[in-house]
Amino acid sequence: MSNTGKKVVVGMSGGVDSAVTAYLLKEQGYEVIGVTLRVWDAGNGEDGKCCEIDDARRTAEILGIRYHPHNCTSLFTRCVINPFVDAYANGLTPNPCIECNRYVKWEKLLELMNIFEADYVATGHYAYVDKLSNGRYTVRTADHAAKDQTYMLYKLTQDQLKHTLMPLGGLTKEEVRNIAKEAGLPCANKEDSQDICFVESGKHPQFIESRTTKELAEGNFTDEEGNILGRHKGIHHYTVGQRKGLGIALGFPAFVLKICPEDNTIVLGPEFSLTKDEIICRDVNLMSMETLPDSPLPCFVKTRYHQPVRPASLVRLDDGKVKVLPEASIKGVSPGQSCVFYDKDGYVIGGGIIDRSSL
C-alpha cells in the first residue's frame, strides 16, 4: 500500500534516532513534518538533551522537511517534574520518562497531528507497534534486546498507539548510525543521552530540595528489627537496593531495604533481604488485552528498564491492582518504579507502578 499522500508528524529530539526515523519515513513516501517538543528550560538558555532544537532544525533542513518547535514546558512541569519531586520526597523512585511519554510527548504529538491534519505520529523508539487479532494495539520488543524501549512505553493508550509509527524496531544502533551517515546527517555520531533530561547526573537531591515545600530532614538508619544504626541525609538521597553512598559501615555490605517516609527512617540490611516473592502493582494500564482473565496469567516481567524479563504470573485483584508472582524471587524491587508484563512473543500485556504496600 502506497504511503503517498499520507502525512506523519515526527518527534525530533535532535538525536540520531529521531533523525533517522524522519529520513526513513520520507523515503517510504510519507510527507514528514518534524516537531521538537521543548520540555525543559535549564534557566541558562540551554535545552534539555531530549529537545535540542538547533540540531533538530538542521536535520530537518538537510532532509527538506517542514519543521516546527513547540513549547510545552508548563505541561512537562505539571505532569513530569512535579510528580518526580513529590515521589522522591515521599521515599519513592519514579521513572519520569514513562510519565513524559504518556502525558507529554504523545499528548502533544497527537494534538499537533490533528492541527497539521496528519495521519500519524512517529518517534525514534526501538520497538514495534502492532494491531492484534483482538483489535487492540500494543508494543512489541525490538529485534535487538539491548536497545528495546518497550518498558518506557507501557502507559500509552489505545488511541495513542493507533496513530503511532515506530520504524526502528528492526534496527541496531550501529545500523541507525550508518543510515544517518549515508544520508549526510551531522547527528550520525552524536552520543546518546544517558541521564534524566532535567537533572544533572547525581544531583537529583539538590533538584528536589529546590522544588519542594516538604521538609527533608535527616533521620535514622535502622536494621530490620528497628534498631538504630546511624543517621541518613534525608530520604530523597536514597532508593531501594542502593549500596553505595550510604555513609555508614556495618561490617558487612549493607543495602537499602525500605524507605519509610511516615517516620523518616531507612531500613538497611543484607542483600538477600532485597528479594521479593510477590509484587503489587497500582495504576495498571493494559495494552494487549482489555482485562486480565479470572485465573492467573503466565507471563514475563521486568521491574527495571535494563533488567531481563523473568517468568511470572499475573493475578487480578478486586481493587484494580495486579499481583505479580515471579517464579523466582526478584531482587531490588523499588516502590515507584514500574513493573511491565510481556507475553511469550514479546508483546506488552501492560504494566503498573510498584506499590509500596506490598514491600
C-alpha positions as CSV (number, residue, x, y, z in Angstrom):
1,M,0.0,0.0,0.0
2,S,1.4,3.3,-1.0
3,N,2.2,6.0,1.6
4,T,1.9,8.8,-1.0
5,G,-0.4,11.4,0.4
6,K,0.0,10.2,4.0
7,K,1.3,12.7,6.4
8,V,3.3,12.0,9.6
9,V,4.4,14.2,12.5
10,V,7.8,13.0,13.8
11,G,9.0,13.9,17.2
12,M,12.6,15.1,16.7
13,S,14.8,15.4,19.8
14,G,17.9,16.5,17.8
15,G,19.4,13.0,18.2
16,V,20.2,10.4,15.6
17,D,17.3,8.0,16.3
18,S,14.6,10.6,15.6
19,A,16.6,12.0,12.7
20,V,16.7,8.5,11.0
21,T,13.1,8.0,11.8
22,A,12.2,11.1,9.8
23,Y,14.6,10.1,7.0
24,L,13.1,6.6,6.7
25,L,9.5,7.7,6.7
26,K,10.3,10.3,4.0
27,E,12.0,7.5,1.9
28,Q,8.8,5.4,2.4
29,G,6.7,8.2,0.7
30,Y,5.3,10.0,3.7
31,E,5.0,13.7,3.9
32,V,7.1,14.3,7.1
33,I,6.7,17.2,9.5
34,G,9.4,17.5,12.1
35,V,8.4,18.7,15.6
36,T,10.6,19.3,18.6
37,L,8.8,19.5,22.0
38,R,10.7,21.9,24.1
39,V,10.0,20.5,27.6
40,W,12.8,21.8,29.7
41,D,14.5,25.2,30.2
42,A,17.6,24.9,32.4
43,G,17.5,28.6,33.2
44,N,20.7,29.3,31.4
45,G,19.2,29.3,27.9
46,E,20.0,25.7,27.2
47,D,17.5,23.0,26.3
48,G,17.4,19.5,27.7
49,K,19.1,16.6,25.9
50,C,15.7,15.4,24.6
51,C,14.8,18.7,22.9
52,E,17.9,20.2,21.2
53,I,16.1,22.5,18.8
54,D,19.1,23.7,16.7
55,D,20.2,20.2,15.9
56,A,16.7,19.1,15.0
57,R,16.2,22.1,12.8
58,R,19.5,21.4,11.0
59,T,18.4,17.8,10.3
60,A,15.0,19.0,9.0
61,E,16.8,21.4,6.6
62,I,19.0,18.7,5.3
63,L,16.0,16.3,4.8
64,G,14.0,19.1,3.2
65,I,11.0,18.7,5.5
66,R,8.8,21.1,7.4
67,Y,9.9,21.8,11.0
68,H,8.2,23.3,14.0
69,P,9.5,23.6,17.6
70,H,6.7,23.6,20.1
71,N,6.9,24.8,23.7
72,C,5.3,22.6,26.4
73,T,7.5,23.4,29.4
74,S,4.4,24.1,31.7
75,L,2.8,20.8,30.7
76,F,6.1,19.0,31.4
77,T,6.5,20.7,34.8
78,R,2.9,19.7,35.8
79,C,3.0,16.1,34.5
80,V,6.6,15.1,35.0
81,I,8.7,17.3,37.2
82,N,6.2,17.9,40.0
83,P,5.3,14.2,40.3
84,F,9.0,13.3,40.2
85,V,9.8,15.7,43.1
86,D,6.8,14.5,45.1
87,A,7.7,10.9,44.6
88,Y,11.3,11.3,45.8
89,A,10.2,13.5,48.7
90,N,7.9,10.6,49.8
91,G,10.5,7.8,49.5
92,L,9.6,6.5,46.1
93,T,11.8,6.0,43.0
94,P,9.9,7.4,40.0
95,N,10.6,6.9,36.3
96,P,9.9,10.3,34.7
97,C,10.5,9.1,31.1
98,I,7.4,6.8,31.3
99,E,5.3,9.7,32.5
100,C,6.7,12.0,29.8
101,N,5.9,9.6,27.0
102,R,2.3,9.1,28.2
103,Y,1.3,12.6,29.3
104,V,3.5,15.0,27.4
105,K,5.1,13.6,24.2
106,W,2.2,11.6,22.8
107,E,-0.4,14.1,24.0
108,K,1.3,16.9,22.3
109,L,2.3,15.0,19.2
110,L,-1.3,13.8,18.6
111,E,-2.6,17.3,19.2
112,L,-0.2,18.6,16.5
113,M,-1.1,15.7,14.3
114,N,-4.7,17.0,14.3
115,I,-3.6,20.6,13.8
116,F,-1.5,19.6,10.8
117,E,-4.2,17.2,9.5
118,A,-1.7,14.4,9.6
119,D,-2.4,10.7,9.7
120,Y,0.2,9.5,12.2
121,V,2.9,10.5,14.7
122,A,6.3,8.8,14.8
123,T,9.2,8.5,17.3
124,G,12.6,7.0,17.3
125,H,11.9,4.4,19.9
126,Y,13.3,0.9,19.4
127,A,10.0,-1.0,19.4
128,Y,7.2,-2.2,17.2
129,V,3.6,-1.1,17.3
130,D,1.2,-3.9,16.3
131,K,-2.5,-4.4,16.0
132,L,-3.5,-7.8,17.4
133,S,-6.2,-10.1,16.2
134,N,-8.5,-9.0,19.0
135,G,-8.4,-5.5,17.6
136,R,-6.2,-4.0,20.3
137,Y,-2.9,-2.2,19.8
138,T,0.3,-2.9,21.8
139,V,4.0,-2.6,21.5
140,R,6.4,-5.4,20.8
141,T,10.0,-5.8,21.8
142,A,12.7,-4.6,19.3
143,D,14.7,-7.2,17.5
144,H,17.8,-6.3,19.4
145,A,17.2,-6.6,23.1
146,A,20.0,-4.2,24.1
147,K,18.1,-1.3,22.6
148,D,14.5,-2.3,23.3
149,Q,12.4,0.5,24.8
150,T,9.0,-1.1,25.3
151,Y,9.4,-0.8,29.1
152,M,9.2,3.0,28.7
153,L,6.0,2.8,26.6
154,Y,3.6,0.6,28.5
155,K,1.4,3.5,29.6
156,L,0.4,4.6,26.1
157,T,-3.3,4.4,25.4
158,Q,-5.1,2.6,22.6
159,D,-5.8,5.8,20.7
160,Q,-2.1,6.9,21.0
161,L,-0.9,3.6,19.7
162,K,-3.4,3.5,16.9
163,H,-1.8,6.6,15.4
164,T,1.8,5.8,16.0
165,L,4.7,4.6,13.8
166,M,8.0,3.3,15.1
167,P,10.3,2.4,12.2
168,L,13.4,1.5,14.2
169,G,12.2,-1.8,15.8
170,G,14.2,-4.0,13.5
171,L,17.5,-2.0,13.5
172,T,20.6,-1.9,15.7
173,K,22.1,1.3,16.9
174,E,25.0,0.8,14.5
175,E,22.7,0.4,11.6
176,V,20.9,3.6,12.5
177,R,24.1,5.5,12.7
178,N,25.2,4.1,9.3
179,I,21.9,5.2,7.8
180,A,22.5,8.7,9.2
181,K,26.0,8.8,7.7
182,E,24.8,7.7,4.3
183,A,22.1,10.4,4.4
184,G,24.6,13.0,5.3
185,L,23.1,13.8,8.7
186,P,25.5,15.6,11.2
187,C,24.0,13.8,14.2
188,A,25.3,10.4,13.0
189,N,27.9,10.1,15.7
190,K,26.1,12.1,18.4
191,E,26.2,10.5,21.8
192,D,23.1,9.2,23.4
193,S,21.7,11.0,26.4
194,Q,22.0,8.7,29.5
195,D,20.7,10.9,32.2
196,I,17.3,12.4,33.1
197,C,17.0,15.4,30.8
198,F,16.2,17.9,33.5
199,V,18.6,16.8,36.3
200,E,22.4,16.7,36.1
201,S,23.9,13.3,36.9
202,G,24.0,12.7,40.6
203,K,22.3,16.0,41.5
204,H,18.7,15.0,41.9
205,P,18.7,15.5,45.7
206,Q,19.6,19.2,45.2
207,F,17.0,19.5,42.5
208,I,14.3,18.1,44.7
209,E,15.3,20.3,47.6
210,S,14.9,23.4,45.4
211,R,11.4,22.4,44.3
212,T,9.6,21.0,47.3
213,T,8.0,22.7,50.3
214,K,8.2,19.4,52.2
215,E,10.8,19.3,55.0
216,L,13.5,16.8,54.0
217,A,15.3,16.3,57.3
218,E,18.0,13.9,58.4
219,G,16.7,10.7,60.0
220,N,17.7,7.3,61.3
221,F,19.1,4.3,59.6
222,T,17.7,1.2,61.3
223,D,18.0,-2.6,60.9
224,E,15.1,-4.9,60.1
225,E,14.3,-5.1,63.8
226,G,14.1,-1.3,64.2
227,N,17.4,-0.9,66.0
228,I,19.1,2.5,65.2
229,L,22.3,2.1,63.2
230,G,23.2,5.7,62.3
231,R,21.9,8.8,60.5
232,H,20.9,9.4,56.9
233,K,20.9,12.7,55.0
234,G,17.2,12.7,54.0
235,I,15.1,10.0,52.3
236,H,15.3,11.8,48.9
237,H,19.0,10.8,48.7
238,Y,18.3,7.0,48.6
239,T,16.5,4.3,46.6
240,V,15.6,0.7,47.5
241,G,18.5,-1.6,46.5
242,Q,21.2,1.1,46.9
243,R,24.5,0.1,48.4
244,K,27.0,2.9,47.5
245,G,27.0,6.3,49.1
246,L,25.2,5.3,52.4
247,G,28.0,6.8,54.5
248,I,27.8,4.0,57.1
249,A,30.0,1.0,57.9
250,L,28.3,-2.1,59.4
251,G,30.9,-4.7,58.9
252,F,29.0,-6.3,56.0
253,P,27.7,-5.0,52.6
254,A,24.5,-3.1,53.6
255,F,21.7,-2.3,51.2
256,V,18.6,0.0,51.4
257,L,15.8,-2.4,52.0
258,K,12.9,0.0,52.7
259,I,12.3,3.8,52.9
260,C,9.7,4.8,55.5
261,P,8.5,8.4,55.0
262,E,6.0,8.1,57.8
263,D,8.8,8.2,60.4
264,N,11.7,9.3,58.2
265,T,13.6,6.1,58.6
266,I,15.6,4.0,56.2
267,V,15.9,0.2,56.8
268,L,19.3,-1.3,55.9
269,G,20.2,-5.0,55.7
270,P,21.9,-7.7,53.8
271,E,21.5,-8.3,50.0
272,F,19.4,-11.4,50.4
273,S,16.7,-9.4,52.2
274,L,16.0,-7.5,49.0
275,T,14.4,-10.5,47.3
276,K,10.6,-10.4,46.8
277,D,8.2,-13.2,46.1
278,E,5.3,-11.1,45.1
279,I,4.7,-7.5,43.9
280,I,1.6,-5.5,43.9
281,C,1.1,-3.0,41.0
282,R,-1.2,0.0,41.1
283,D,-2.3,2.4,38.3
284,V,-2.3,-0.6,35.9
285,N,-2.5,0.1,32.1
286,L,-3.3,-2.9,29.9
287,M,-2.4,-2.9,26.2
288,S,-2.8,-6.3,24.5
289,M,-6.0,-7.2,26.4
290,E,-8.8,-5.2,27.8
291,T,-8.9,-7.1,31.1
292,L,-6.9,-9.9,32.8
293,P,-8.6,-13.4,33.0
294,D,-10.0,-14.7,36.2
295,S,-7.3,-17.3,36.5
296,P,-3.6,-16.5,36.9
297,L,-2.0,-15.4,33.6
298,P,1.5,-16.8,32.8
299,C,3.8,-14.0,31.5
300,F,7.2,-12.5,31.8
301,V,8.0,-9.3,33.8
302,K,10.7,-6.8,34.3
303,T,10.9,-4.3,37.2
304,R,13.7,-2.1,35.8
305,Y,14.4,-0.8,32.3
306,H,17.7,-2.8,31.7
307,Q,16.6,-5.9,33.6
308,P,16.0,-9.1,31.6
309,V,12.4,-10.4,31.7
310,R,11.6,-13.1,34.2
311,P,8.8,-15.7,34.2
312,A,5.8,-14.8,36.4
313,S,2.1,-15.0,36.8
314,L,-0.4,-12.1,37.0
315,V,-3.4,-12.2,39.4
316,R,-6.2,-9.6,39.0
317,L,-7.2,-8.1,42.3
318,D,-10.6,-6.6,43.2
319,D,-9.3,-3.1,43.7
320,G,-7.9,-2.7,40.2
321,K,-4.4,-3.6,41.2
322,V,-2.5,-6.6,39.9
323,K,-0.4,-9.1,41.9
324,V,2.7,-10.3,40.2
325,L,4.0,-13.7,41.3
326,P,7.5,-14.3,39.9
327,E,8.6,-17.9,39.5
328,A,11.9,-17.0,41.3
329,S,12.3,-14.2,43.8
330,I,13.2,-10.8,42.3
331,K,15.9,-8.6,43.9
332,G,15.9,-4.8,44.3
333,V,12.2,-4.0,43.6
334,S,11.7,-0.3,44.2
335,P,8.3,1.3,45.0
336,G,7.5,3.9,42.5
337,Q,9.3,2.1,39.6
338,S,7.3,0.2,37.0
339,C,6.7,-3.5,36.5
340,V,5.9,-4.3,32.9
341,F,4.2,-7.5,31.7
342,Y,5.1,-9.3,28.5
343,D,3.8,-12.4,26.7
344,K,6.0,-15.2,25.3
345,D,6.1,-13.4,21.9
346,G,7.4,-10.1,23.3
347,Y,4.1,-8.2,23.2
348,V,3.4,-5.9,26.1
349,I,0.4,-7.1,28.1
350,G,0.6,-4.0,30.2
351,G,2.2,-2.7,33.4
352,G,1.8,-0.7,36.6
353,I,3.5,1.2,39.3
354,I,5.1,-0.9,42.1
355,D,3.1,-0.3,45.2
356,R,4.9,0.4,48.5
357,S,2.2,-1.6,50.4
358,S,3.4,-4.9,49.1
359,L,7.1,-4.4,50.0
